[in-house]
């Protein structure tokens, strides 16, 4: 399975990412280490691409807390309005 995961890893495709990217990640995620999101965010920034990473210190792989859902969805609406809304 390792070759497959290397092939699909976002970090191996940052040259192909041209749209702004917003990411949310739980610090306590046991499936996908938060370091993967941090590496992706860093690599994109170093390439001059627009990216934002929000880390929920009190979440795992799923976002479960109401306050985090409110924060995340507010950020998503703002992001969509900035990047997709026509003038």
C-alpha positions in Angstrom: 0.0 0.0 0.0 2.9 2.4 0.6 3.5 3.2 -3.2 -0.2 4.0 -3.5 -0.2 6.4 -0.5 2.9 8.1 -1.9 1.2 8.5 -5.2 -1.8 10.2 -3.7 -0.1 12.2 -1.0 -1.0 15.9 -1.4 2.5 16.9 -0.5 3.7 15.2 -3.7 1.4 17.3 -5.8 1.8 20.9 -4.5 3.1 22.0 -7.9 -0.3 21.2 -9.3 -2.3 23.1 -6.7 -3.2 26.5 -8.1 -6.4 27.5 -6.3 -6.3 28.9 -2.7 -6.5 26.1 -0.2 -8.0 26.2 3.3 -7.4 23.3 5.6 -8.8 22.2 9.0 -7.1 19.5 11.1 -7.4 18.1 14.6 -4.3 18.0 16.7 -5.4 14.6 18.1 -6.0 13.0 14.8 -4.8 9.3 15.0 -5.4 8.6 11.3 -3.6 11.5 9.7 -0.9 13.1 11.7 -1.3 16.9 12.0 2.3 17.2 10.8 1.1 16.2 7.3 -1.2 19.2 7.1 1.6 21.4 8.6 4.1 20.2 6.0 1.6 20.8 3.1 0.8 24.3 4.4 4.5 25.1 4.7 5.4 23.8 1.2 2.5 25.7 -0.4 3.6 28.9 1.4 7.2 28.5 0.3 5.9 28.2 -3.3 4.0 31.4 -2.9 0.6 29.8 -3.0 -2.3 31.0 -0.9 -3.1 28.6 1.9 -4.5 28.7 5.4 -4.3 26.0 8.1 -6.5 25.9 11.2 -5.7 23.4 13.8 -8.2 22.4 16.4 -6.3 21.5 19.5 -9.2 19.6 21.0 -10.3 17.5 18.0 -9.3 14.3 16.3 -10.0 13.0 12.8 -13.6 14.3 13.0 -14.7 17.8 14.1 -17.2 17.1 16.9 -17.4 20.2 19.1 -20.1 22.7 18.3 -17.8 25.7 18.8 -15.4 24.2 16.3 -18.2 23.6 13.8 -19.3 27.2 14.1 -15.7 28.5 13.7 -15.0 26.2 10.7 -18.2 27.0 8.9 -17.8 30.7 9.4 -14.3 30.5 8.0 -15.6 28.5 5.0 -18.3 31.0 4.2 -15.8 33.9 4.4 -13.3 31.9 2.2 -16.0 31.1 -0.4 -17.2 34.7 -0.5 -13.6 35.9 -1.0 -12.6 33.4 -3.7 -15.8 32.3 -5.5 -18.2 35.2 -5.3 -18.5 37.2 -8.5 -18.2 40.9 -8.5 
